[in-house]
Amino acid sequence: MSHRLAYLNGSFIPETEMKISLLDRGFVHGDAVFDVTRTFGHKPFKLHDHIQRLYRSLQYLRIDPKITAEEVEGISLEVLNRNLPLISQDEDCTITQRISRGSSLNPVLEPGPPTVAIYNQPISFYFAKYYNSGVNLQTSTVRRIPFESLDPRAKTQNRSNNALAEMEAKLRDSESVPLILDIDGNIAESAVANFFLVSNGVIKTPSVDNCLEGITRNTVIELAQKLSIPVEEKHLQLYDAYTADEAFLTTTSYSVLPVKKIDGREIGKKTPGPVVQSLTEAWSDMVGVNIVAQAEKLATPRKDTPGG
């Protein structure tokens, strides 16, 4: 086998042969959900938790996938096992599930069969250099969709506001990523990551009424508790970020990534700071992979930004 395999609507096929209808509601309306995890040492990280979140998103959007969560988890493992021979010993990959409502020709309450796709992609490790230097954040003029319109806990396919925020940040500083606020001016998240800061030894992060309840986010909170570092989930403003001792992002691909500057303001006295270093070491111990060393060894130019 020279090409990665994927699962699409009941069949395992070469990834290069995956096709969906131009009338699929996921393509036409963004009427779909997705989730992404990754492997560490070829082992899936909290796949069950990601699948459970996927099904909460499906329930929220009233999409009937016509397949159980247990079946999706099993298929995800099967796709990974079939593709592992193509992944070197040092490499890892993402595991993605995408499910749309089906054909847009039918009424929204009577859609066609859902589209179910599951596939793997290599991790590009474009973020490797930021483990030591820290990444820059730029506050975006694009605001987080308010929870009254779309609950942020649902991981939906429509990510236009995130894409606009990311483009805006790149136009200001090609090495930056966005910091997105909610409509009340509270810090929400980045385009593909959750946001944390450290102040006086306390880790603080936005509450989940205005950000995705990330699996990586929750894991970092668990690690902090094991390290006896207090954590607060609360509304945060830019003042809190500008005056923080440390700041960092969390997401599926890079796990924990230190922040160097926010809107040109340097955060803390050292990057990465001691709390971020402790969390990064704890994460590496937990997954059995030195995430910084792996990323630095396999770093390639940025191709995609898997998140979650």
N, C-alpha and C positions, 0 to 999 in steps of 0.2 A: 504494500500500500504506500503510494507516494503522495497522496492528498488526504488532508483531514476529512473525516466523515462528520456528518451532522444528521440530526433527526428533524424531519419535517412531515407533519400530518400523518404519522403512522409508519414512515419509512426511514431507513438509514441510507443516506445517499452522500456522494461526494459534496463537500461544502460548495464547490464551484458550480454545482448543478442546482443549488437551492433557488427556487422561484416562488414568488407570490403574485396573486392577481393585482393588476392595476386598480381594481375596484375594491381591494381589501380595505376595510375601515381603518386599520392601523396605518396604512399608507395614505389614505385620503383624508382622514380626520385625526390621526394620532390617537385613535380609539383603541388603545392597547395598553398592556402593562408589561413590565419586564423586571428581571432581577439578575444580579451578577455576583458571583463569588470567585475565588481563585484557589489555586492549589499552593501548598507549601511542601516542598519535598515530594511532589506528585500526589499529595493527599488533599482532598477537598476541605476547605475551611468552613465549618458551620453550615454545610449545605442544607441540612434540615431546617435551620433557622431562616435561611434565605427563601426556601420553598414555602415555608409557612407565611412569610411576609408577602411573597408573590400571591398566595391565595387570599390573604386579607385584602390585597389590592384588587384582585379579581372580584371579590365579594362587594367591595366598595363601589366598583364600576358596574356591577350587575352583569358581569361577563361569565357565562357558563362555558368552561373550557372543555367539557365533555370528557374529561380525564381526571383522575384523582391525583391528589398531592403525592401520594405514595408512588403512583405510576410515574409521575414527572421526576421524582427523586431517583427512582430506579433507572429511568431512561438517561438522566443526566450522568449517572455513574457509568452506564453502558457506553455512552458517547465518549466519556473520558477514557475508559479502559481501551476502547478501540483506537484512540488517538495517541495514547501514551508511547507506543513504539516510535512515534515521530518526534517526541520531545526528549532532548538530551538529559542526562543525569542532573545537570546543574540548573536546567530551565524549569519554569512553571508556566501555567496558563490560566486563563479565565474560563469560567463555566457560566454560560448565559442562557436564560430562558426568556422567550418573548411570546406572548399570547395576545392575539387580537380578537375582536368580536366577530369578524367574518366579512362577508360581502356587503358593500355599500348599496347594492341594488335593492336589498330587502329593507323593510322598516326596522328601525333601531330595536324595537321590541321583538322582532322576528328575523334576526340576522341569519345569514348562511352559516355553514359549519365554521367553527373558530379555526384560526390559523395558530398552530403550535410549533414553534421552532426552538431547538436546543443545540448549542454548538460551543466549540472551544476556540480561543484565539491566543496566540503567544502574547506575553507581557513585554512591552517594548522597553521598560525601565528607563524611559526618558527623564524620569524624576530623580535619578541617582545622585546628581550633583547637589540637589537641594537638601539631602540628608545632612550635609556638613555646612553648606553656605546659607541655607534657609531660603524659602520662597517669598517673593514680594506679593502683597495683596493691594488691590485698587478697589476702593468703594465704588460700586456701580450705581448709575442713575436708574437702572432697571430694577424694579422691586420684585420681591417674592410674591407670587400669586397668593392673595389672602385666603385664609382657611375657610372663610365664608363661601368662597367660590370653588376651591379645590383643596381638600385636606392634604397637607404636605406628607402625611404618613403613607399615602398611596403613591407607589412608584410607577407613575404613568409614562407612556411613551412620548407625550407632548412635552418637549423640553425647550421650546422656542425662547422663553425668557432667559433660561440658563445660557443658551447659545449666544444670545444678544449680549448678555453680561460678560461672557468670556471674550467675545470679539472686542467689546469696548475696552476691557482691561488690556488686551494685547496691543491695541492701537496706542494706548498710553505708554505701555512698557511691555516689550515682547517677552520679558522674563516673568511677567506677573500673571496672577489669576484673580478673579473677582471676589470681592466680599459683598454679598447681597444683603440688603436690609428689607424688612417688611414695610408695609405702608405706614406704620407708626414710627419708623426710624429705628426700630430694634434690629440688632444683628440677627440674621437668619442662618446663612450658610454660604459656602462657595458654590461654584457651578456643579461640581461633582464630589463635594466633600463637606463634612461637618466641621464646624469651627470651635476651638477651645482657646481659653486663655488661662494664665496662671497669675494670681495676685496674692501676695503675702502667704504663699504656701498652699493656697486653695485653688483647685482646678474649677473653672466655671465654664459652662456651655449653655447655649440657648435651649430653652425648653421646647418640647416637640410640638407645640402649637404653631410654630412657624418654621420648622425644618424637618427634613426626613429623619425618621428614627433609624439611623444607620446601625447595621449589625456591628461594624467596626467601632462606631461611636459607643455602643453599649459595652463592647468588649473592653475598650479602653477604660471606661468607668469601672468595670469589674477589676481590671488590673490595678487601677489607682487605689481601690478599696483594699486590695491585698497588700499594697505597698504602704497602707495607712496614710494615704494622701486624701484629704477631704475633697468632696466633689459637690458642687452646687449646680442645679439646673434652674436657670432663671432668665428673665429678660436682661439683655446686655445692650449697652449703647456704645457708640464709637469712643466716647470718653474712656470707658472701661478698657477698650482695646488699646487705645493710644497710651494709656498709663500702666499697662500690664507689665509684669516681669518677664513673661514668656507668652508665646502664642503658638498654636500648631493646628494642623488640619488632619483629619482622619478619613480614609476611604479604603475601598477594597484593594486597590492595586498597591499603594505604597504603605498602607497601615497607619503610620504616624510620620508626619512631615513637619519640621519646624518652620516657623514664619520669621523672616528677617525684618521686613518693613511692612507697615500699613500706611498707605497714602504718603510714602516717602519718609515716614517717621520710624526710626529704628526702635525695635521692641527689645527691651532688656539690655543687659550688658554683654551677653554672650549667646552665640547661636551655634549649636543648639544649647539651650539652658539645661540645668540639672534635672528638672522634672521630665522634660522631653527625653533626655538621655536615659533616665531610669525607665520610662515607659517603653522606649525602643528596645532596650535590653530585655525587659520583661516580656515583650512581644516575641522577640527572637527566641528566648528560652521556651516560651509557650508552644511555638510552632516547630521548634527544632531546626530553624534555618536562621542564619545571621542575615537579616533582611537588608542591611546596609551593604555588607560584603557581596551578597548576591547581586544586588542592583548595580553596584559599581563594576562588577565583573562583566555583566551582560548588558550594560547600558547601550542603547541605540537611539537614533533620532526619534522624536515623538511622532507616533502614527495614530494613536487613538487615546481616549481617556476613559477607560472603564471605571465605573464607580458604584458605591453603595454602602 
